[in-house]
Amino acid sequence: MADRSAESAEVRRFWQRLGLPGLMDVHTHFMPERVLRKVWSYFDALGPLTGGVEWPITYRAQEDERARLLRDFGVRAFTAMLYPHKPGMAQWLNGWAADFARRTPDCLHTSTLFPEPGVEAYVRGAVEAGARVFKAHVQVGAYDPADELLDGAWGLLAEAGIPVVIHCGSGPAPGKHTGPEPVARVLARHPRLRLVVAHMGMPEYEDFLSLAERYGEVRLDTTMAFTDFSERLAPFPRRALPRLAGLGDRILLGSDFPNIPYPYLHQLRALERLELGDEWLRGVCHHNAARLFGLPGH
């Protein structure tokens, strides 16, 4: 990886100006190397789920280099967002993620799930093993989050109070089960489920803001939202900025690191230029996630 010292210094200046002890990033990707390489190859080939948009991977490097760079940026806690695209894969990924969490103390122990027989049992096993956050990817997995096979798992996670970062919006390309309606059906059954809607629900921003306004445990992460890249494809409606401000205690910083087509700093600058104030930025960039995960400094 190229020398990133100047970039790291700029990122640190961003959060130091806000008087924060660092950043909390709830949407970063670590997964088995051969799986991640396949993900990168998919982006390189402009696979259908990329929306056919050119998507250079800015932080293409070995696992230890990527983790070190996040620390250099001042990211105090991050995640290992990983996800299956077929049955029989989630439990294996969870085993890898548990080992990664053991050797990476600043990574929140991340797990995943898929609608398949036995899902409730392995979700329970992951929770008992110390999972702090789950990832669900409706677009890649091509499944209905309201599938009855997942009902027990959602109930278990709601009861345990474990957040689930869920890619359920229809960006960058729609899937059979993306959009707000399937998620609304899940929340109707499990209103206390701590869903964190990835990418602000892009492009159905306002529909997912409505779900967050209706359900007090629903949150949204900023991953790729508001950046120049996303504003060209799916601009956030300016009329919704007051609603975004009103939900300031339930918006969480996410980046999609390392799979982003621009520097990490740009996501932070994109949040800053919304002009919602420093207190809003402090909550989004650190305090809200620290509170959600019971980490110090909130």
PyMOL commands that set and color helices and strands:
alter all, ss='L'
color gray80, all
select helices_A, chain A and resi 5-17+33-44+48-50+63-73+90-103+119-128+138-141+148-160+180-189+198-201+205-214+228-233+238-246+248-250+264-272+278-292
alter helices_A, ss='H'
color red, helices_A
select strands_A, chain A and resi 23-24+75-79+107-108+110-112+133-137+164-167+195-197+219-221+251-252
alter strands_A, ss='S'
color yellow, strands_A
deselect
rebuild
show_as cartoon
